[in-house]
């Protein structure tokens, strides 16, 4: 069942106090009833960037404000080649590093791909050979925050 079908929140209109109270009560009841559905709602996000002149070095992607899982990484460049290895802290994502070239490459990551709040995501470039205008994206899945 799609996430949107699991949520059943009534929509009421009106400006009189009784209608506003009913609206408030029904929304609160619906949110409480759907708390389980909201807590396992998966959000898919992408962090992306571009590097004009690629160098063999570590590029800091970000300090994560939430916990999640890196599902895949994608790379491509206008010219040249390089290798991009993505990390959570000092641990490389499980699977294969991305080979950067004019052909877009997507790598799925299924091990060593879980991060916690405060973990640092980074990308290490190696074997750079005149790589220019490199684009990358990190596809993340996380659980929707629960409002209590």
C-alpha contacts under 8 A as a table, 3 or more apart, distances in Angstrom:
res1	aa1	res2	aa2	distance
1	X	5	X	6.40
1	X	6	X	6.87
2	X	5	X	5.28
2	X	6	X	6.64
3	X	6	X	5.25
3	X	7	X	6.88
3	X	37	X	7.57
3	X	41	X	6.61
4	X	7	X	5.56
5	X	8	X	7.30
6	X	34	X	7.66
6	X	37	X	6.38
7	X	34	X	6.12
7	X	37	X	6.96
7	X	38	X	7.89
8	X	30	X	6.46
8	X	34	X	7.33
9	X	26	X	7.84
9	X	27	X	6.24
9	X	30	X	5.37
9	X	31	X	7.09
10	X	23	X	7.95
10	X	26	X	6.67
10	X	27	X	6.49
10	X	30	X	7.33
11	X	23	X	7.48
12	X	19	X	7.78
12	X	23	X	5.85
13	X	19	X	7.40
13	X	20	X	7.93
13	X	23	X	7.73
14	X	19	X	5.86
14	X	20	X	6.80
15	X	19	X	6.59
15	X	20	X	6.34
16	X	19	X	5.45
16	X	20	X	6.27
17	X	20	X	5.03
17	X	21	X	6.05
18	X	21	X	5.13
18	X	22	X	6.13
19	X	22	X	5.00
19	X	23	X	6.03
20	X	23	X	5.00
20	X	24	X	6.12
21	X	24	X	5.05
21	X	25	X	6.08
22	X	25	X	5.12
22	X	26	X	5.96
23	X	26	X	5.21
23	X	27	X	6.05
24	X	27	X	5.30
24	X	28	X	6.15
25	X	28	X	5.24
25	X	29	X	6.05
26	X	29	X	5.07
26	X	30	X	5.97
27	X	30	X	5.06
27	X	31	X	6.08
28	X	31	X	5.19
28	X	32	X	6.17
29	X	32	X	5.16
29	X	33	X	6.03
30	X	33	X	5.00
30	X	34	X	6.05
31	X	34	X	5.07
31	X	35	X	6.04
32	X	35	X	5.19
33	X	36	X	7.56
34	X	37	X	5.17
34	X	38	X	6.17
35	X	38	X	5.08
35	X	39	X	6.06
35	X	146	X	7.79
36	X	39	X	5.14
36	X	40	X	6.66
37	X	40	X	5.70
37	X	41	X	6.33
38	X	41	X	5.16
38	X	144	X	6.85
38	X	146	X	6.90
39	X	143	X	6.97
39	X	144	X	6.25
39	X	145	X	6.96
39	X	146	X	5.72
40	X	143	X	6.06
40	X	144	X	6.89
41	X	143	X	5.79
41	X	144	X	5.46
42	X	141	X	6.55
42	X	142	X	5.70
42	X	143	X	4.73
42	X	144	X	6.00
43	X	141	X	5.60
43	X	142	X	5.24
43	X	143	X	5.88
43	X	144	X	6.07
44	X	139	X	7.19
44	X	140	X	5.69
44	X	141	X	4.55
44	X	142	X	6.55
45	X	139	X	5.94
45	X	140	X	5.13
45	X	141	X	6.30
45	X	142	X	7.98
46	X	137	X	6.37
46	X	138	X	5.54
46	X	139	X	4.58
46	X	140	X	5.95
47	X	137	X	5.51
47	X	138	X	5.15
47	X	139	X	6.65
47	X	140	X	7.86
48	X	135	X	7.45
48	X	136	X	5.55
48	X	137	X	4.11
48	X	138	X	6.30
49	X	135	X	5.85
49	X	136	X	5.58
49	X	137	X	6.58
50	X	133	X	6.54
50	X	134	X	5.53
50	X	135	X	4.37
50	X	136	X	6.37
51	X	54	X	5.94
51	X	132	X	7.43
51	X	133	X	5.53
51	X	134	X	5.18
51	X	135	X	6.52
52	X	132	X	5.59
52	X	133	X	4.25
52	X	134	X	6.41
53	X	131	X	6.78
53	X	132	X	5.05
53	X	133	X	6.33
53	X	134	X	7.81
54	X	125	X	7.85
54	X	128	X	7.21
54	X	130	X	7.56
54	X	131	X	5.59
54	X	132	X	5.90
54	X	133	X	7.42
54	X	134	X	6.97
55	X	125	X	6.78
55	X	126	X	7.83
55	X	128	X	6.49
55	X	131	X	7.99
56	X	124	X	7.39
56	X	125	X	4.85
56	X	126	X	4.81
56	X	127	X	6.90
56	X	128	X	5.91
57	X	124	X	5.78
57	X	125	X	5.39
57	X	126	X	6.94
58	X	122	X	6.83
58	X	123	X	5.76
58	X	124	X	4.32
58	X	125	X	6.30
59	X	122	X	5.64
59	X	123	X	5.13
59	X	124	X	6.13
59	X	125	X	7.74
60	X	120	X	7.65
60	X	121	X	6.58
60	X	122	X	4.54
60	X	123	X	6.53
61	X	120	X	7.44
61	X	121	X	5.30
61	X	122	X	4.87
61	X	123	X	6.94
62	X	120	X	5.69
62	X	121	X	5.39
62	X	122	X	6.97
63	X	118	X	5.51
63	X	119	X	5.64
63	X	120	X	4.43
63	X	121	X	6.39
64	X	67	X	7.12
64	X	115	X	7.95
64	X	116	X	7.34
64	X	117	X	5.56
64	X	118	X	5.10
64	X	119	X	5.57
64	X	120	X	6.23
64	X	121	X	7.31
65	X	117	X	5.29
65	X	118	X	5.99
66	X	116	X	6.52
66	X	117	X	4.55
66	X	118	X	7.36
66	X	142	X	7.94
67	X	114	X	7.71
67	X	115	X	5.55
67	X	116	X	4.21
67	X	117	X	4.90
67	X	142	X	6.60
68	X	114	X	5.90
68	X	115	X	5.50
68	X	116	X	6.61
68	X	140	X	6.64
68	X	141	X	5.71
68	X	142	X	4.41
68	X	143	X	7.21
69	X	113	X	5.56
69	X	114	X	4.39
69	X	115	X	6.08
69	X	140	X	5.55
69	X	141	X	5.31
69	X	142	X	6.41
70	X	73	X	7.81
70	X	109	X	6.73
70	X	113	X	5.19
70	X	114	X	6.42
70	X	115	X	7.83
70	X	138	X	6.83
70	X	139	X	5.85
70	X	140	X	4.54
70	X	141	X	6.53
71	X	108	X	5.97
71	X	109	X	5.34
71	X	110	X	6.77
71	X	113	X	7.26
71	X	138	X	7.80
71	X	139	X	5.61
71	X	140	X	5.62
71	X	141	X	6.75
72	X	106	X	6.78
72	X	107	X	5.39
72	X	108	X	4.27
72	X	109	X	5.37
72	X	138	X	6.17
72	X	139	X	5.27
72	X	140	X	7.45
73	X	86	X	7.91
73	X	98	X	7.57
73	X	106	X	5.71
73	X	107	X	5.35
73	X	108	X	6.69
73	X	109	X	7.78
73	X	136	X	7.24
73	X	137	X	5.66
73	X	138	X	4.65
73	X	139	X	6.11
74	X	98	X	7.32
74	X	104	X	6.97
74	X	105	X	5.54
74	X	106	X	4.34
74	X	107	X	6.42
74	X	136	X	5.49
74	X	137	X	5.17
74	X	138	X	6.66
75	X	84	X	7.93
75	X	98	X	6.64
75	X	99	X	7.56
75	X	100	X	5.81
75	X	101	X	7.88
75	X	104	X	5.72
75	X	105	X	5.40
75	X	106	X	6.68
75	X	134	X	7.11
75	X	135	X	5.63
75	X	136	X	4.43
75	X	137	X	6.66
76	X	100	X	5.39
76	X	101	X	5.47
76	X	102	X	5.66
76	X	103	X	5.97
76	X	104	X	4.56
76	X	105	X	6.45
76	X	134	X	5.65
76	X	135	X	5.36
76	X	136	X	6.67
77	X	80	X	7.15
77	X	81	X	7.52
77	X	100	X	6.30
77	X	101	X	5.15
77	X	102	X	4.96
77	X	103	X	7.50
77	X	104	X	7.75
77	X	131	X	6.76
77	X	132	X	6.08
77	X	133	X	5.32
77	X	134	X	4.01
77	X	135	X	6.01
78	X	101	X	7.22
78	X	102	X	5.32
78	X	131	X	7.66
78	X	132	X	5.90
78	X	133	X	5.45
78	X	134	X	6.62
79	X	101	X	6.47
79	X	102	X	5.83
79	X	130	X	7.23
79	X	131	X	5.56
79	X	132	X	5.38
79	X	133	X	7.27
80	X	101	X	6.07
80	X	102	X	7.46
80	X	128	X	7.78
80	X	129	X	5.58
80	X	130	X	4.76
80	X	131	X	3.90
80	X	132	X	6.27
81	X	99	X	7.38
81	X	100	X	5.27
81	X	101	X	4.72
81	X	102	X	7.85
81	X	127	X	7.69
81	X	128	X	5.96
81	X	129	X	5.25
81	X	130	X	6.63
81	X	131	X	5.00
82	X	99	X	6.19
82	X	100	X	4.97
82	X	101	X	6.94
82	X	125	X	6.67
82	X	126	X	6.04
82	X	127	X	5.10
82	X	128	X	4.21
82	X	129	X	6.08
82	X	131	X	6.30
83	X	97	X	6.75
83	X	98	X	5.78
83	X	99	X	4.79
83	X	100	X	5.62
83	X	125	X	5.62
83	X	126	X	5.21
83	X	127	X	5.84
83	X	128	X	6.89
84	X	97	X	5.89
84	X	98	X	5.04
84	X	99	X	6.41
84	X	100	X	6.71
84	X	123	X	6.31
84	X	124	X	5.68
84	X	125	X	4.74
84	X	126	X	6.65
85	X	92	X	6.78
85	X	93	X	7.63
85	X	97	X	4.79
85	X	98	X	6.30
85	X	123	X	5.61
85	X	124	X	5.18
85	X	125	X	6.55
86	X	92	X	5.83
86	X	93	X	5.89
86	X	97	X	7.22
86	X	121	X	7.38
86	X	122	X	5.84
86	X	123	X	4.39
86	X	124	X	6.31
87	X	90	X	6.29
87	X	91	X	5.39
87	X	92	X	4.24
87	X	93	X	5.48
87	X	121	X	5.72
87	X	122	X	5.22
87	X	123	X	6.06
87	X	124	X	7.68
88	X	91	X	5.41
88	X	92	X	6.40
88	X	93	X	6.88
88	X	113	X	7.30
88	X	114	X	7.95
88	X	115	X	6.60
88	X	119	X	6.57
88	X	120	X	5.75
88	X	121	X	4.79
88	X	122	X	6.59
89	X	119	X	6.17
89	X	120	X	5.16
89	X	121	X	6.29
89	X	122	X	7.34
91	X	112	X	7.13
92	X	112	X	7.08
93	X	109	X	6.42
93	X	111	X	6.76
93	X	112	X	5.15
93	X	113	X	5.32
94	X	109	X	5.63
94	X	110	X	6.36
94	X	111	X	4.66
94	X	112	X	5.04
94	X	113	X	6.55
95	X	107	X	7.55
95	X	108	X	7.12
95	X	109	X	5.61
95	X	110	X	7.20
95	X	111	X	7.20
96	X	107	X	6.65
96	X	109	X	7.99
97	X	107	X	7.30
98	X	105	X	6.51
98	X	106	X	7.15
98	X	107	X	6.45
99	X	105	X	6.77
100	X	103	X	7.56
100	X	104	X	7.53
100	X	105	X	7.04
100	X	134	X	7.63
101	X	104	X	7.02
101	X	131	X	7.64
109	X	112	X	7.81
109	X	113	X	6.33
110	X	113	X	6.28
111	X	114	X	7.77
115	X	119	X	6.07
116	X	119	X	5.58
125	X	128	X	6.97
128	X	131	X	6.08
131	X	134	X	6.97
